[in-house]
């Protein structure tokens, strides 16, 4: 495995790799969820590259950019173990040269849910992913379904800008209690972690109601909201049931595939999770 700490070094090393090439973009603090993306990429591509870059432009002024977990040695060991051929670890000034002012915005899809709670977040995400795609020139890029709206934003960007990249969404990876894996889980105390399990319980309850035939949007949101709201340490940001293509909030009877998503604060951690409720085709 080789490590590039500049864009020029990465490009020179990337040119030697056999294709197809799969890219796994990360912000480091790697966990089993990231590893699962690398394994998927390794199964489908001749060469796997990864990026480790804590992107400042997707953090708001009051968010945790400076405190975000960083673990370079462990991250590189994980990449090595999962068969990554080349890792990009650039400094901020390489990705955002002095005076850089160009950004990428995908429009309305980025202004709801996470976009409403974190204004400008998806402009930062889309911009850095576009840069990574230009640097790495991957055939495929791998992202987790836990960040469902992010996955939708990146797919829209790729479609609209005619980027020759296949965006591959991969299943959410959970711990044994059901908590979706996230680098920010490191912020949780034992009690916060225990109470945070209510998120996946609520989603499972809603999934069961869906399988039992419930189609009323508000009653499908209720099992998630109620389960989480019972936790004394929880501060709910949103519980949403939205169209899985447009992210327009569902009202009344749900007739198309819908994304049931939630964002909750537990102490320092802001956790997100989701499930897709699929309408069976006739």
Secondary structure, DSSP 8 states (H G I E B T S, - for coil): -EEESSHHHHHHHHTTS-SSEEEEEE-S---HHHHHHHHHHHHH-SEEEEEE---GGGS-TTSSTTTS---HHHHHHHHHHTT--EEE---HHHHS-TT-------GGGGSSTHHHHSTTHHHHHHHHHHHHHHHH--SEEEEEGGGHHHHHHHHHHHHHTT---EEEEE---B-TTS-B--GGGGG--HHHHHHHHHHHHHHHHHHHHHHTT--BHHHHHHHHHHHHHTSTTEEEEEEEEEETTT--B--SB--S-EEEEEEEEETTEEEEEEEEE-----
